[in-house]
Amino acid sequence: MFDAILPEFGIKTKFEDPLDPDNFEKMINEHTKMLFTEVIGNPVLDVSNIRAISEIASKYHIPLVVDSTFTTPYLFRPLEHGADVVIHSLTKWLGGHGTGIGGIVVDGGKFDWTDRKFRLFNEPDASYHGLRYAHDLGDLNPLAFITRMRLVPLRNLGACISPDNAWMFLQGIETLPLRMQRHCDNAMAVAQYLTDHPAVKWVRYPGLEQDPAHEIASRQFKNGFGGMVVFGIKGGREAGETFVNNLDLISHLANVGDAKSLAIHPASTTHSQLSEDQQREGGITPDLIRLSVGIESIEDIHADLGQALSVR
Ligand SMILES: *Cc1c(COP(=O)(O)O)cnc(C)c1O
């Protein structure tokens, strides 16, 4: 989106490592309209410090938009940590079954959009009788962003969710706390299992005490650390490919957040068209396996991981 699609619309993005909040400040100039980060980064599973980044956003009066897909509101509520707008892929844990595709934009309603640098909210919109979203909504002026989102991208341009998918997501959200707790418990058990496994070189999971993201994750998250676990398999790319091909219960899929467990070896699949150097730049080492841990019985998950890791 940021690298390939938005530049076609004249929107440029500068990329930096989000782990150090100072990196955001270094990249800000007079043209900057938005700061963006994922709470848990994909695929490395580093965790951003949302409070610290939001303080920089406030200092320069720029909205902070946070992708909280990997945490869901069950673990983390970014608006309470200073984010201005939160997005989620509903396709993942919120829907929970990989059956519907959709997303949601949640506006905190606190950002002041009357600054002239946000042209779309300050100049009359001819498609709505000259409405200036940041000025003409009365008490609702702070809702300028989400009002325009509903009127222009959703109603005028058609980015609305289909009724079938909306229904599936409502079904999913009803069971979110039950599923999410089980995802977290299973993922923690899988991370520990892999840490002790002789065929595994390294494991990243924010719930592991020794993980570099553990401290910030513990301070920010409630109830657990999410359903994603990544690990390095001994034997590199070839071993990664063999492992995924020998899984039985766990599905080989590029999605995340299904009720069932999913695995992918990016180096030989989704990212195989990139050189090894380009892959490493994106945090993808040849040995990296990404697991989206599902809500099955943990004994079944361990058994499948164990048998697939034993094939050489
Ligand atoms: C999948 C995903 C998206 C995109 O969502 P879709 O529902 O697949 O369009 C955005 N952010 C994160 C973190 C995701 O995992």
The ligand as an SDF file (V2000), in Angstrom:
LIG
                    3D

 15 15  0  0  0  0  0  0  0  0999 V2000
   -4.0010   -9.0420    6.4610 C   0  0  0  0  0  0  0  0  0  0  0  0
   -3.5670   -7.7640    7.0440 C   0  0  0  0  0  0  0  0  0  0  0  0
   -3.9630   -6.5580    6.4620 C   0  0  0  0  0  0  0  0  0  0  0  0
   -4.8240   -6.5090    5.2140 C   0  0  0  0  0  0  0  0  0  0  0  0
   -6.0810   -6.9630    5.4930 O   0  0  0  0  0  0  0  0  0  0  0  0
   -7.0110   -7.7630    4.4480 P   0  0  0  0  0  0  0  0  0  0  0  0
   -8.1980   -8.0660    5.2490 O   0  0  0  0  0  0  0  0  0  0  0  0
   -6.2410   -8.9950    4.0340 O   0  0  0  0  0  0  0  0  0  0  0  0
   -7.2410   -6.8490    3.3070 O   0  0  0  0  0  0  0  0  0  0  0  0
   -3.5540   -5.3880    7.0590 C   0  0  0  0  0  0  0  0  0  0  0  0
   -2.7790   -5.3920    8.1680 N   0  0  0  0  0  0  0  0  0  0  0  0
   -2.3740   -6.5310    8.7510 C   0  0  0  0  0  0  0  0  0  0  0  0
   -1.5040   -6.4690    9.9600 C   0  0  0  0  0  0  0  0  0  0  0  0
   -2.7590   -7.7570    8.2130 C   0  0  0  0  0  0  0  0  0  0  0  0
   -2.3630   -8.9030    8.8000 O   0  0  0  0  0  0  0  0  0  0  0  0
  1  2  1  0
  2  3  1  0
  2 14  2  0
  3  4  1  0
  3 10  2  0
  4  5  1  0
  5  6  1  0
  6  7  2  0
  6  8  1  0
  6  9  1  0
 10 11  1  0
 11 12  2  0
 12 13  1  0
 12 14  1  0
 14 15  1  0
M  END
$$$$
